[in-house]
């Protein structure tokens, strides 16, 4: 069995393992450092172990650059139907989570939210849309829907430590992630690229984190 086929098989076990391992990691982090610092510690371990180390191993350092480049022969007209969502998602979080809080939050929280969003958005796209969708072509179910479902499910881990204080609570946090993942995954699956999805993800996170950080750390 060649290396590509081995990685295709490994890829089936990775998404549920990410979800289960992070639920455990976030709970252990909460136990040792409390909800707020445990939340940050859980994310740091998630970024380092899964988003960076696993992704670089799975994709291969030499191939990282290629997943940020649109493959012209893989682009489908169907992508155009979801391109507007790349702007709708940031606009929604701007209205719900940024605009109501940015004056009270101040420049410190805004900068912190931007840094958190930059790291998280880029890292998650590298893992979920890069390593698990764009890097290796596969069928509709295994290559697109399967990892997208677990992308939504992984958000259970941080939600159990610091519940979403904004409107909709856990449903909007986990369900929203699933809806965004469906759009981002579709684009990455067809274009074999995570460039546009990474930009949308970072902006969406930035506006969303301003309200989230303010509500959890400042009140």
Secondary structure, DSSP 8 states (H G I E B T S, - for coil): --HHHHHHHHHHHHHHHHHHHHHHHHHHHHHHHHHHHHHHHHHHHIIIIIIIIIHHHHH-GGGTGGGGS--GGG--GGGHHHHTHHHHHHHHHIIIIITTTHHHHHHHHHHHHHHHHHHHHHHHIIIIIIIIIISS---HIIIIIHHHHHHHHHHHHHHTTS---STTHHHHHHHHHHHHHHHHHHHHHHHS--HHHHHHHHHHHHHHHHHHHHHHH--
